[in-house]
């Protein structure tokens, strides 16, 4: 975030998240968001050099992998770009940031001391990741080769489901021709009451980028935080909670 304190306050109040600040040097903190003791996300200050280039606040998705270093060469072989080569994040893990052939950016995470999100697919936690892209087939080819994902095309609409080891893990859809933003990964967070969540957004300084939309997956709305970060809040029709290590 370009303004971590503001983002910290917005999300903690909107989502009801607990927070834990971890000093990372030079008076800066990395803030974990948690629900019932489980990490569900985080906010960090954007490096000055990125802000100077006009980079807006953005949510970054991470995909867990067994060996980041083993995938570095495969990224370019599959047509992608290594944005940030593998490096250690203290004792927590090792990561690499990449860009797929269509331009979307995602990070790969090899856990050591921390898996990252300890709880997903339940209220207050991440429930879905979705790629908007200019070339769905190119994205499928890339992520399939790199991560072993498989894909199911929805027979009723232009939407492709991502499966990881047979389990639905996200989706892909064509980027609208009139979109004013590049290919990107959108993070979805599950909420208990979308109407109550939406009502809080403006009160806390955020914006609604869509009205509430009703879908087979549930009711959702796209939200922009006061610093510019965009995410989707979803009141799902069905939840299947998953806790790391079966906790």
Secondary structure by P-SEA (a helix, b strand, c coil): cccaaaaaaaaaaacbbbbbbbbccccccbbbbbcccccccccccccaaaaaacccbbbbbbbbbcccccaaaaaaaaccccccccccccccccbbbbbcccbbbbbbbbcccccccccccccccccbbbbbcccaaaaaaaaaaacbbbbbbcccccbbbbbcccccccccccccccccccbbbbbbbbbccaaaaaaaccccbbbbccccccccccbbbbbbcccbbbbbbbbcccccccccccc
